[in-house]
């Protein structure tokens, strides 16, 4: 196991830098604050990936792939994208400034890349605009929309982004420049996570052949859902969906609103829902964007970019003219939520059949393809296999970069009037799949004990505040005779311990250094001093034909992580990890 990130020490020109609190997590590296010799946070963040212990002969290990991707990202920042720093992408340390840290290197068993620390996610624009004092009945979104377009255009000079999504846009620190609040916010927008960019050369652009599912299904273009290779037009369509999500939040006055196909449980379902709505001008998708002017302007942009061919050079000036006219009716703020990041939309594990059983196939620095699977057990993702001893408490601020997921600040959903369902183990006659009879047991629960449901499960309805983070919701194998999961401690001072959450047995566990609870059983992790007295609650989650899992309810003000994603409430499935303090738990099959 690699040493703790807190042990990393970087020295340049007699200036010593150390790693501080964890502030985010990317696909191939964790993100931490960078401290100076006095222990104070600097204006930089550091992305780190553990180096492989030894090179494998047959194929690259997960550690090798992570380290390669981090090196690739560092390289393109200093070469292809050097002129874009500070305007379209984050800046990096200045090698001519003696007080600045090095851009990249290796230390204490880690490869690192240092870049400007961002201040807030793109979605923080929503409360800023909703809460501003103005007599205008509309919000001018044009400057923000144009800046998002310009960030993508800047990369398109030599490359395609291949993973345009809301989470990869953030706001740089500072007050911004411009006359209006919208212009000031727009000037701070930066595009991050460039490890998946690929050079748009003649070899890549020769054909529009199949490229596999790359990127994030929620924002991917309709052609990408069909497995077609990503070109400029696909990046621009994905940018349109990023913009649409902002419009939906602004027009409704609700920061928690999502794209209407967010409830899809697989790549196929998301793609089908998206196509049906995008190709229907009267669909819920367009209705949620704003008034008729908003819909007209956005529709013109989307129709234009979808009309391009794979090799076409987009008319960026024409697209900017369209987006520059974009406005949305000013809505009343639904709730005065703090300007903190909203729940991120993680890359969903694919669910289509291919010849592979992994949930995410290893990729090289220039091509990272999302593969599809119907496997019953999730292969650990790249970010989860980093073997980082995360003894740092996550920063509660919104300062982060390259997040796969960020803090959820929504309160747990009350479900005290909803019956709890437990699937009985009596398989009926089946043909090609397991069919399980279901019996509903009703229980009286207080609000504090309310079982939390999640969007994405086939049996669920409308609890849109909660989402499966990196979980592979797959068909339950017939051989799984016991109904439950084993929770194993795989890292931390209690490593090697385990307990079982099982149907008919103990179905609720509350964990902490000194846990207390009126329901379920407590499990004490007294050796971990970074854990709260009562830190997290785990409830067995069983649904018909769905892989067993647990509902994870945070009790520690945002210091619980599922697959490196800070959460309040979510579900974890077999193969997923839960991080609390210095302890890592893994959900295993019985």
C-alpha positions in Angstrom: 0.0 0.0 0.0 1.2 3.5 -0.9 2.1 5.8 2.0 -0.4 8.3 3.2 -0.8 11.4 1.0 0.0 13.5 4.1 3.5 12.1 4.0 4.2 13.6 0.5 6.8 16.4 0.7 7.8 18.4 -2.4 10.8 20.7 -2.3 11.7 23.4 -4.9 14.1 26.2 -4.5 14.3 25.4 -0.8 10.5 25.9 -0.6 8.7 22.9 1.0 5.2 22.0 0.0 2.9 19.3 1.6 -0.4 17.8 0.9 -3.4 19.0 2.9 -7.1 18.0 3.0 -8.8 16.1 0.3 -11.0 18.4 -1.8 -12.1 16.1 -4.6 -11.6 13.0 -6.6 -11.2 12.4 -10.3 -11.2 9.4 -12.6 -7.5 8.7 -12.2 -6.4 10.8 -9.3 -7.4 12.2 -6.0 -7.3 16.0 -5.5 -5.9 17.7 -2.4 -5.1 21.1 -1.2 -1.4 22.1 -1.4 0.1 23.7 1.7 3.2 25.8 2.0 6.1 25.5 4.5 4.0 27.3 7.1 1.1 24.8 6.8 -1.1 27.3 5.1 -3.1 26.4 1.9 -1.7 27.8 -1.3 -3.6 28.9 -4.4 -2.8 25.5 -6.0 -4.3 22.0 -5.8 -2.4 18.8 -6.3 -3.7 15.7 -8.1 -2.0 12.5 -7.0 -2.0 8.9 -8.2 0.0 6.1 -6.6 2.9 4.7 -8.6 2.7 0.9 -9.4 5.0 -1.2 -7.3 6.3 -3.0 -10.3 5.5 -3.1 -14.0 3.4 -6.0 -15.2 4.5 -7.9 -18.3 1.1 -8.7 -19.9 -0.9 -5.5 -19.5 -0.9 -2.3 -17.6 -2.1 -2.4 -14.1 -4.7 0.0 -12.8 -2.0 2.0 -11.0 0.0 2.3 -14.2 -3.0 3.5 -16.2 -3.8 6.1 -13.5 -0.3 7.4 -13.5 -0.1 7.5 -17.3 -3.3 9.4 -17.5 -2.1 12.0 -15.0 1.2 12.4 -16.9 -0.8 12.8 -20.1 -2.9 15.6 -18.6 0.1 17.3 -17.3 1.7 17.1 -20.7 -1.2 18.6 -22.6 -1.5 21.5 -20.2 2.1 22.4 -20.9 2.0 21.9 -24.7 -1.2 21.9 -26.7 -3.1 24.0 -24.1 -0.4 26.2 -22.7 -2.0 29.4 -24.3 -5.4 28.5 -22.8 -4.3 28.7 -19.2 -6.0 31.3 -17.0 -8.8 32.0 -19.5 -10.3 28.7 -20.6 -8.6 26.2 -18.4 -6.9 26.4 -15.0 -3.4 27.8 -14.8 -0.4 25.9 -13.6 2.7 26.9 -11.6 5.1 29.3 -13.2 8.5 27.7 -13.6 10.1 31.2 -13.6 8.6 32.1 -10.2 10.9 30.7 -7.5 8.2 30.6 -4.9 5.9 28.4 -7.0 5.9 24.6 -6.7 6.9 22.3 -9.6 4.2 21.5 -12.1 4.6 17.7 -11.9 6.9 15.0 -10.6 7.1 12.0 -8.3 7.4 11.9 -4.5 6.9 9.3 -1.8 5.4 6.7 -4.1 3.1 9.0 -5.9 3.0 10.8 -9.3 1.6 14.3 -9.0 0.3 17.2 -11.1 -0.2 20.7 -9.6 -2.6 23.3 -11.0 -4.7 26.3 -10.0 -7.2 25.5 -7.3 -10.8 26.3 -8.4 -13.3 28.0 -6.1 -16.7 26.6 -7.0 -18.6 24.3 -9.3 -20.4 25.6 -12.4 -23.8 25.1 -10.6 -23.0 27.7 -8.0 -23.9 30.2 -10.8 -27.5 29.3 -10.2 -28.0 30.6 -6.6 -25.8 33.6 -7.5 -28.1 34.6 -10.3 -31.4 33.7 -8.5 -30.5 35.6 -5.4 -29.2 38.8 -7.0 -31.2 41.9 -6.6 -32.6 43.0 -9.9 -35.8 44.6 -11.2 -35.4 42.7 -14.5 -37.9 40.0 -15.2 -35.3 37.9 -17.1 -31.8 36.6 -16.4 -29.3 37.1 -19.2 -27.7 33.7 -19.7 -26.0 34.6 -22.9 -22.5 35.5 -21.5 -22.4 32.2 -19.5 -23.6 30.1 -22.5 -21.0 31.8 -24.8 -18.2 31.2 -22.4 -19.0 27.5 -22.1 -19.0 27.4 -25.9 -15.6 29.2 -26.0 -14.0 26.8 -23.6 -15.0 23.9 -25.8 -13.9 25.8 -28.9 -10.5 26.4 -27.4 -9.9 22.7 -27.0 -11.2 22.1 -30.5 -8.3 23.8 -32.2 -6.4 20.6 -32.0 -8.4 18.1 -29.9 -11.9 16.8 -29.0 -12.9 16.8 -25.3 -14.9 13.6 -25.4 -16.4 14.1 -21.9 -18.2 17.4 -21.8 -20.3 17.5 -18.6 -21.4 20.0 -15.9 -18.9 18.6 -13.4 -15.9 19.5 -15.7 -16.7 23.2 -15.6 -15.8 25.2 -12.5 -15.3 28.8 -11.4 -11.8 30.2 -10.9 -11.3 32.3 -7.7 -11.7 36.1 -7.8 -14.4 38.6 -8.7 -14.2 38.2 -12.4 -14.3 40.9 -15.1 -17.3 42.5 -16.8 -20.0 45.0 -16.4 -22.8 42.7 -15.2 -22.9 39.9 -12.7 -23.5 37.4 -15.6 -20.4 38.7 -17.4 -18.3 38.5 -14.2 -19.4 34.9 -13.5 -18.8 33.9 -17.2 -15.2 35.3 -17.1 -14.4 32.8 -14.3 -15.6 29.6 -16.0 -12.9 27.1 -16.7 -12.9 23.6 -18.4 -11.1 20.8 -16.4 -10.3 17.1 -16.6 -8.4 17.0 -19.9 -7.0 13.5 -19.5 -9.6 12.2 -21.8 -9.0 14.6 -24.7 -7.7 13.2 -27.9 -5.8 14.8 -30.8 -8.1 15.4 -33.8 -5.7 14.3 -36.5 -6.3 12.7 -39.8 -6.1 9.2 -38.4 -8.7 9.8 -35.8 -11.0 11.8 -38.1 -10.7 9.5 -41.1 -14.0 7.8 -40.4 -17.0 8.1 -38.1 -16.6 4.5 -37.1 -17.7 3.1 -33.8 -16.0 4.5 -30.8 -17.8 2.9 -27.9 -19.6 4.6 -25.1 -17.1 7.3 -23.9 -17.9 9.9 -21.3 -21.0 10.5 -19.2 -24.3 9.2 -20.5 -26.3 12.0 -18.9 -24.7 14.6 -21.2 -23.5 12.5 -24.2 -24.8 13.2 -27.7 -27.4 10.9 -29.2 -24.8 9.6 -31.7 -22.5 8.6 -28.9 -25.3 6.6 -27.3 -25.3 4.7 -30.6 -21.6 3.9 -30.2 -20.4 6.4 -32.8 -17.0 8.1 -32.5 -16.9 11.5 -30.8 -16.2 14.6 -33.0 -16.6 18.3 -32.5 -20.3 18.2 -33.1 -20.7 15.7 -30.3 -18.8 17.9 -27.8 -21.1 20.8 -28.8 -24.2 18.8 -28.4 -23.1 17.7 -24.9 -22.3 21.3 -24.0 -25.9 22.1 -25.0 -27.2 19.6 -22.4 -24.9 21.2 -19.8 -26.4 24.5 -20.6 -29.9 23.0 -20.6 -29.4 21.8 -17.0 -28.5 25.3 -15.9 -31.6 26.7 -17.7 -33.9 24.2 -16.0 -32.5 25.1 -12.6 -32.8 28.8 -13.3 -36.3 28.8 -14.8 -37.7 26.6 -12.0 -35.8 28.5 -9.2 -34.8 25.1 -7.9 -31.1 24.3 -7.7 -31.8 20.6 -7.3 -33.5 20.2 -10.6 -31.9 17.6 -13.0 -32.2 16.8 -16.7 -35.4 14.9 -17.2 -33.7 11.7 -18.3 -31.6 11.7 -15.1 -33.9 8.9 -13.8 -32.7 6.4 -16.4 -31.1 3.3 -14.9 -28.8 2.3 -17.8 -27.1 3.8 -20.8 -29.8 2.4 -23.0 -32.6 3.9 -21.0 -31.0 7.3 -20.6 -30.3 7.4 -24.4 -33.9 6.3 -25.2 -35.4 8.9 -22.9 -33.1 11.6 -24.2 -33.9 10.8 -27.8 -37.6 10.8 -27.3 -37.5 14.2 -25.5 -34.9 15.9 -27.7 -36.7 14.9 -30.9 -40.1 16.1 -29.6 -40.4 19.9 -29.5 -43.3 19.7 -27.1 -41.6 17.4 -24.6 -41.1 18.0 -20.9 -37.4 18.7 -21.7 -38.2 21.8 -23.7 -41.0 22.9 -21.5 -38.7 23.1 -18.5 -36.1 25.3 -20.2 -38.0 28.6 -19.7 -40.4 30.7 -21.8 -40.9 30.6 -25.6 -37.9 32.8 -26.3 -35.7 30.5 -24.2 -37.0 27.4 -26.0 -36.6 29.0 -29.4 -33.0 30.1 -28.9 -31.9 26.8 -27.4 -33.7 24.8 -30.0 -31.9 26.7 -32.8 -28.5 26.0 -31.2 -29.3 22.3 -30.7 -30.7 21.8 -34.2 -27.6 23.5 -35.7 -25.0 21.4 -33.9 -26.9 18.1 -34.4 -27.1 19.0 -38.1 -23.3 19.0 -38.5 -21.5 16.0 -40.0 -18.6 14.3 -38.2 -15.9 16.1 -40.2 -17.6 19.5 -40.4 -15.8 22.5 -39.0 -18.5 24.1 -36.7 -19.4 27.8 -37.2 -18.4 28.9 -33.7 -19.1 32.6 -34.4 -22.6 31.7 -35.6 -23.2 29.5 -32.6 -22.0 32.3 -30.3 -24.5 34.7 -31.9 -27.3 32.3 -31.2 -26.4 31.6 -27.6 -25.7 35.3 -26.9 -29.4 36.0 -27.2 -30.3 33.4 -24.5 -32.4 34.6 -21.5 -34.6 32.8 -19.0 -37.5 34.2 -16.9 -36.5 35.2 -13.4 -38.0 32.7 -11.0 -38.6 33.0 -7.3 -36.0 31.1 -5.3 -37.6 27.9 -4.1 -35.3 27.6 -1.1 -32.4 29.5 0.2 -29.8 26.8 0.0 -26.2 27.7 0.7 -23.9 28.1 -2.4 -22.4 24.7 -2.1 -22.0 22.1 -4.8 -25.0 20.1 -5.8 -24.8 16.3 -6.1 -22.8 15.4 -9.1 -23.9 13.0 -11.7 -21.3 10.2 -11.7 -20.6 8.2 -14.7 -23.1 5.4 -14.6 -21.8 1.9 -15.1 -22.9 0.7 -18.5 -25.5 -2.1 -18.7 -25.4 -3.2 -22.3 -24.1 -6.6 -23.3 -20.6 -6.9 -24.8 -17.9 -9.5 -24.5 -16.5 -8.1 -21.3 -17.4 -8.5 -17.6 -15.8 -5.4 -16.3 -17.7 -2.3 -15.3 -14.9 0.0 -16.6 -12.2 -1.2 -18.8 -8.6 0.1 -18.3 -7.7 2.7 -20.9 -4.6 4.4 -22.2 -4.0 8.1 -21.7 -5.5 9.1 -25.0 -8.5 6.8 -25.1 -10.8 5.9 -22.2 -13.8 3.9 -23.4 -16.8 3.2 -21.2 -17.6 -0.5 -21.7 -21.0 -2.1 -21.1 -21.7 -5.0 -18.8 -24.4 -7.0 -17.2 -22.1 -8.6 -14.7 -23.4 -9.2 -11.2 -20.4 -7.9 -9.4 -18.7 -4.6 -10.2 -15.1 -4.6 -11.0 -13.4 -1.9 -8.8 -13.1 1.4 -10.8 -9.7 3.1 -11.4 -10.2 5.7 -8.8 -11.2 3.1 -6.1 -8.1 1.0 -6.7 -5.7 3.8 -5.9 -4.8 2.3 -2.5 -4.6 5.7 -0.9 -4.7 5.7 2.9 -7.1 8.6 3.1 -6.5 9.9 6.6 -7.5 13.4 5.7 -10.9 14.8 6.4 -12.6 16.1 3.3 -12.8 19.9 3.0 -16.3 21.1 3.6 -15.7 24.1 1.3 -16.6 24.2 -2.3 -13.0 24.5 -3.4 -12.4 21.6 -5.6 -11.4 20.5 -9.1 -11.9 17.6 -11.4 -14.6 16.1 -9.1 -16.3 12.9 -10.1 -18.8 13.7 -7.3 -19.1 16.4 -4.7 -20.8 17.0 -1.4 -24.6 16.4 -1.3 -26.2 18.8 1.0 -29.8 17.7 0.7 -31.5 16.4 3.8 -32.5 12.7 3.9 -35.8 12.0 2.3 -38.7 11.3 4.7 -40.2 7.9 3.8 -41.9 7.0 7.0 -45.2 6.4 5.4 -43.8 4.1 2.8 -43.8 0.4 3.3 -40.5 -1.4 3.4 -40.2 -4.1 0.8 -38.2 -7.3 1.2 -38.0 -9.9 -1.5 -38.7 -13.4 -0.4 -36.4 -16.2 -1.5 -38.8 -18.4 -3.4 -37.8 -18.5 -7.0 -40.6 -19.2 -9.4 -40.3 -21.0 -12.7 -38.1 -18.9 -14.8 -37.0 -18.6 -18.3 -33.7 -16.9 -18.9 -33.8 -14.8 -15.8 -34.5 -15.1 -12.0 -38.1 -14.3 -11.0 -38.6 -13.8 -7.3 -42.0 -13.5 -5.6 -42.2 -10.5 -3.4 -43.9 -10.0 -0.1 -44.4 -6.6 1.4 -43.8 -6.1 5.2 -45.2 -2.9 6.6 -43.3 -1.2 9.4 -43.9 1.9 11.5 -40.9 4.1 11.3 -40.0 7.5 12.7 -38.6 10.1 10.5 -35.2 9.5 11.9 -35.4 5.9 10.9 -37.0 6.4 7.5 -35.6 4.1 4.9 -34.2 6.0 2.0 -35.0 5.1 -1.6 -33.1 5.9 -4.7 -33.7 7.0 -8.3 -32.6 4.3 -10.7 -34.0 1.2 -9.1 -36.8 -0.3 -11.4 -39.2 -0.5 -8.4 -38.7 3.1 -7.2 -40.7 6.2 -8.1 -39.6 9.8 -7.5 -37.0 10.2 -4.8 -34.9 12.4 -7.0 -32.6 13.7 -4.2 -30.8 10.4 -3.9 -28.7 8.7 -6.5 -26.7 5.6 -6.8 -23.0 6.5 -6.8 -21.0 4.3 -9.1 -23.2 1.3 -8.2 -23.7 -1.5 -10.7 -27.4 -2.4 -10.5 -27.4 -5.8 -12.1 -29.6 -8.9 -12.1 -29.2 -11.0 -9.0 -27.6 -14.4 -9.7 -29.7 -17.5 -8.8 -26.8 -18.9 -6.8 -27.1 -16.1 -4.2 -29.0 -18.1 -1.6 -28.5 -15.7 1.4 -30.1 -12.3 1.1 -27.7 -9.7 2.3 -24.1 -8.4 2.1 -20.9 -8.7 3.9 -19.2 -5.4 5.0 -15.4 -5.8 5.2 -12.9 -3.3 6.6 -10.2 -3.3 3.9 -8.1 -0.3 5.1 -7.5 1.5 8.4 -6.8 0.5 11.9 -9.6 -2.0 11.9 -8.5 -3.7 8.8 -9.6 -7.4 8.6 -12.8 -7.0 10.6 -16.2 -7.6 9.0 -19.9 -8.0 9.7 -22.9 -9.2 7.9 -26.1 -7.3 7.1 -28.7 -9.9 6.2 -32.4 -10.3 5.6 -34.0 -12.0 8.6 -31.1 -11.0 10.8 -29.6 -7.7 11.6 -30.6 -5.3 8.8 -29.3 -2.0 10.2 -25.9 -1.1 11.5 -24.8 2.3 12.9 -21.0 2.9 12.8 -18.8 5.3 14.7 -16.1 5.7 17.3 -18.8 5.7 20.0 -22.0 4.9 18.1 -25.4 5.1 19.6 -28.8 4.3 18.0 -32.3 3.3 19.0 -32.6 1.0 15.9 -30.3 -1.7 14.6 -27.0 -2.7 15.9 -24.0 -0.5 16.6 -20.5 -1.3 15.3 -17.6 0.5 17.1 -14.5 1.6 15.3 -12.8 3.1 18.3 -9.2 2.9 16.9 -10.0 5.3 14.1 -9.7 8.8 15.7 -10.9 10.5 12.5 -14.4 9.0 12.8 -17.3 10.8 14.5 -19.0 9.3 17.5 -21.9 8.3 15.3 -20.7 8.5 11.7 -22.8 6.5 9.3 -25.9 4.3 9.1 -26.1 1.3 6.8 -29.5 -0.3 6.0 -29.9 -3.5 4.0 -31.4 -2.8 0.6 -33.2 -5.6 -1.3 -35.2 -5.2 -4.4 -36.7 -7.8 -6.7 -34.2 -9.1 -9.2 -31.6 -6.4 -8.2 -28.2 -7.0 -6.7 -28.2 -6.6 -2.9 -26.8 -3.4 -1.5 -27.0 -1.0 1.4 -28.5 2.4 1.9 -25.8 4.7 3.2 -27.0 7.6 5.4 -24.3 10.0 6.5 -24.4 11.2 10.1 -21.2 13.3 10.0 -21.7 16.5 8.1 -20.4 15.4 4.7 -17.5 13.3 5.8 -18.7 10.0 4.3 -17.6 8.8 0.8 -19.0 6.2 -1.5 -16.6 5.3 -4.3 -14.6 8.5 -3.4 -17.8 10.6 -3.7 -18.9 12.7 -0.7 -22.5 11.9 0.1 -25.4 12.4 2.4 -27.6 9.6 1.2 -27.0 7.0 -1.5 -26.9 3.3 -2.2 -23.8 1.2 -2.3 -23.7 -2.2 -4.1 -21.4 -5.2 -4.2 -17.8 -4.1 -5.0 -18.4 -0.5 -3.9 -16.3 1.2 -1.1 -17.4 3.4 1.8 -14.8 5.7 3.3 -15.2 7.1 6.8 -12.3 8.8 8.6 -9.2 6.6 7.9 -11.3 3.5 7.4 -12.4 2.0 4.1 -15.3 -0.5 4.0 -16.1 -2.7 1.1 -19.4 -4.2 0.2 -19.0 -7.9 -0.6 -21.4 -10.7 -1.6 -22.3 -13.3 1.0 
